[in-house]
Amino acid sequence: MKRKKIGGKPIGLMVLAMMLVLAMTFIGCDTGSGAGNGGGSGNAGGGTGSETDPALNGLWGEGEHQFFPRFLFNNGNVEYFSEYPAGLPLARGTFTTNNNILTMKFTHLNGSPFGDLGFGSRWYTMAEFRARAQAAGASELVLELDRYVIPPQTVSYFISGNTLTLVGNLFGDSVWTLHRR
């Protein structure tokens, strides 16, 4: 059976690479507000202590005219949604907050986008996913998992009304602005 490819690369590998770049590095969306003025409101949300901030609960995404879900936070659980295929829950795990610091630990990956590597349509633990990808000869995918998905992801976060701003210091200072739905 031939694997689906785009530009000579398996689609599953490309999907994971996009997920990793977007979710784990928090490469931001330009909000068009300009840079360097340090704006923001005085009532930004943020948990204190090691807990889960209930203000994060809900579906957060991008887009003014068409909503693209990105994160679903629910009392310490988190799901990340992929851009391709749109709206598919791709990674899930847990999160904690502490003084406006959000730490996400992804524990499972959805196998649906990686059918070309022999994955079924179910959730895989990181160990299962890693072993299966390695067995499929996807060493580049395994390296990406080890670098960007398996380690906990920590960013600063700020909530103002229905806007969540994530600020990460991975691959440079990045800002991601999301809206509640």
C-alpha positions in Angstrom: 0.0 0.0 0.0 1.4 3.4 -0.9 1.6 6.1 1.7 0.0 9.4 1.0 2.6 12.0 0.5 2.9 15.8 -0.1 6.1 17.1 -1.5 7.7 13.6 -1.0 7.0 13.5 2.7 4.4 11.3 4.5 1.3 13.4 5.4 1.3 12.0 9.0 4.8 13.3 9.5 3.9 16.7 8.1 0.8 16.9 10.4 2.8 16.1 13.5 5.5 18.6 12.5 2.9 21.3 12.0 1.3 20.4 15.4 4.7 20.6 17.1 5.7 23.9 15.6 2.3 25.5 16.4 1.4 24.1 19.7 4.7 23.6 21.4 6.6 26.7 20.3 3.5 29.0 20.5 4.5 30.8 17.4 2.1 33.6 17.7 -0.5 35.3 15.6 0.2 39.0 14.9 -2.8 40.7 16.5 -2.1 43.9 14.6 -1.8 45.9 17.8 1.7 47.0 17.2 4.8 46.1 19.3 6.7 47.5 22.1 4.0 49.5 23.9 3.4 46.8 26.6 -0.4 47.4 26.7 -3.0 45.2 28.4 -5.5 45.6 31.1 -5.1 45.5 34.8 -7.4 42.6 35.4 -5.5 39.7 33.9 -6.4 36.3 35.3 -3.9 33.9 36.7 -3.8 31.2 39.3 -1.7 31.3 42.4 0.0 28.3 43.8 0.2 24.9 42.0 -3.4 24.5 40.9 -5.6 24.8 37.9 -7.0 28.3 37.2 -10.8 27.9 36.5 -10.6 31.1 34.4 -8.9 28.9 31.7 -11.8 26.4 31.5 -13.4 26.4 28.1 -12.6 26.3 24.4 -10.0 28.8 23.1 -9.3 29.4 19.5 -8.3 31.7 16.7 -10.2 33.5 14.0 -12.5 36.5 13.7 -14.9 35.3 11.0 -14.3 31.5 11.2 -13.4 30.0 14.6 -10.5 27.5 14.7 -10.3 25.7 18.0 -6.8 25.4 19.5 -7.1 24.4 23.2 -9.8 23.0 25.4 -9.0 23.4 29.1 -11.2 21.6 31.7 -10.3 21.5 35.4 -6.7 20.3 34.9 -7.2 18.5 31.6 -6.1 20.0 28.2 -6.6 19.0 24.6 -4.8 20.6 21.7 -6.6 20.7 18.3 -4.8 20.5 15.0 -5.0 22.8 12.1 -4.9 19.9 9.6 -7.3 18.2 9.7 -9.1 21.2 11.1 -10.6 20.8 14.5 -9.3 17.3 15.2 -8.2 16.8 18.8 -4.5 15.9 18.3 -2.9 15.8 21.8 -4.3 15.6 25.3 -2.9 15.7 28.8 -3.0 17.8 32.0 -2.2 21.3 33.0 -1.4 23.3 36.1 -1.0 27.0 36.8 1.1 28.9 39.2 1.3 32.7 39.3 0.3 33.2 35.6 2.5 30.3 34.5 0.8 27.5 32.6 2.5 24.1 32.4 1.0 21.6 30.0 2.1 17.9 30.0 0.8 16.1 27.0 0.3 12.4 27.7 -1.6 11.1 24.6 -1.6 11.6 20.8 -4.5 10.9 18.5 -3.5 8.3 15.9 -6.0 9.4 13.2 -3.8 11.8 11.3 -1.0 9.2 11.2 -2.8 6.3 9.4 0.0 6.3 6.8 2.3 5.1 9.6 0.0 2.3 10.7 -1.8 4.2 13.5 -5.5 3.5 14.2 -8.1 6.1 15.1 -7.6 6.1 18.8 -5.5 7.8 21.6 -2.0 6.5 22.1 0.2 7.1 25.2 3.4 8.9 24.3 5.3 5.6 24.9 3.0 3.7 22.6 3.1 6.4 19.9 6.9 6.7 20.1 7.4 2.9 19.9 5.0 2.6 16.9 6.6 5.5 15.1 10.0 4.1 15.6 8.9 0.7 14.4 7.5 2.4 11.3 10.9 3.8 10.6 9.8 7.4 11.3 13.0 8.4 13.2 12.4 12.1 12.4 9.0 11.9 14.0 10.5 10.2 17.1 13.0 13.0 17.4 10.3 15.6 17.1 8.3 13.9 19.9 11.3 13.8 22.2 12.1 17.5 21.6 8.7 19.2 21.5 5.8 17.0 22.7 7.0 14.7 25.6 8.7 17.4 27.8 6.2 19.6 29.7 5.4 22.9 27.9 5.6 26.0 30.1 4.3 29.5 29.1 3.1 32.6 30.7 -0.6 33.3 30.3 -2.9 36.3 30.8 -6.7 36.5 30.6 -8.5 39.7 29.9 -12.3 39.2 29.3 -12.6 36.5 26.6 -9.0 36.9 25.4 -6.2 34.5 26.4 -2.7 35.5 25.7 0.1 32.9 25.9 3.6 34.1 25.9 6.4 31.5 25.4 10.1 31.7 25.2 10.7 28.8 22.9 12.4 29.6 19.6 12.3 33.3 20.5 9.7 35.3 22.3 6.4 34.3 20.9 2.8 35.5 21.6 -0.4 33.6 20.8 -3.7 35.4 21.3 -6.8 33.2 21.6 -10.5 33.9 22.1 -13.0 32.0 24.2 -15.9 30.2 22.5 
